[in-house]
């Protein structure tokens, strides 16, 4: 069983978030938490949830708003075997 709890995606993308200008106080607080986060996805930490929400918004922007492809049009979802 894999024992590490580090998000490699977070470690890759967090440096880019430092250049984001927060739109309000809540966004400023979220970015401040992410700025000090090491990518460890412990269950009691808010940072993994904030980062997941960021990724979901990024996917929506990239697929829906920029390409015009809705999530239901992206293709069938593979079923686990």
C-alpha positions in Angstrom: 0.0 0.0 0.0 1.2 3.4 -0.8 2.1 5.3 2.3 2.8 8.8 1.1 0.2 11.5 1.3 1.8 14.2 -0.9 0.0 15.7 -3.9 2.5 15.9 -6.7 0.0 18.1 -8.7 -0.1 20.5 -5.8 3.7 20.6 -5.6 3.8 21.4 -9.3 1.0 24.0 -9.3 1.5 25.8 -6.0 4.3 28.1 -7.2 1.9 29.4 -9.9 -0.7 30.3 -7.3 1.7 32.7 -5.7 1.1 35.1 -8.6 -2.7 35.0 -8.3 -4.3 38.2 -7.0 -7.2 37.3 -4.6 -10.6 38.7 -5.5 -11.8 39.0 -1.9 -10.9 38.4 1.8 -11.9 34.7 1.6 -9.7 34.1 -1.5 -6.8 35.9 0.3 -7.2 33.6 3.3 -7.3 30.5 1.0 -4.2 31.6 -0.9 -2.4 32.3 2.4 -3.1 28.8 3.5 -1.9 27.3 0.2 1.3 29.5 0.3 2.5 27.7 3.4 1.3 24.3 2.4 3.8 21.5 1.7 1.4 19.4 -0.4 0.7 16.8 2.3 -2.9 15.7 2.2 -3.6 15.0 5.8 -7.3 14.5 6.5 -7.5 17.2 9.1 -6.0 20.0 7.0 -8.1 22.5 4.9 -5.4 23.0 2.2 -6.1 19.7 0.3 -9.8 20.7 0.1 -9.0 24.2 -1.1 -6.6 22.8 -3.7 -9.2 20.3 -4.9 -11.7 23.2 -5.3 -9.1 25.1 -7.3 -8.5 22.2 -9.6 -12.2 21.7 -10.2 -12.5 25.4 -11.1 -9.5 25.2 -13.3 -10.9 22.2 -15.2 -14.3 23.9 -15.6 -12.6 27.0 -17.0 -10.4 25.0 -19.3 -13.1 22.7 -20.6 -16.3 24.7 -20.5 -15.5 28.3 -20.7 -12.4 28.2 -23.0 -13.3 25.2 -25.2 -17.1 25.2 -24.9 -17.1 21.5 -24.0 -19.4 20.6 -21.2 -18.3 17.9 -18.8 -21.1 15.6 -20.1 -19.7 16.0 -23.6 -16.1 15.1 -22.8 -16.8 11.4 -23.3 -17.8 8.3 -21.4 -16.5 7.8 -17.9 -14.5 4.5 -17.7 -16.0 2.1 -15.2 -13.7 0.5 -12.6 -13.0 -3.2 -13.1 
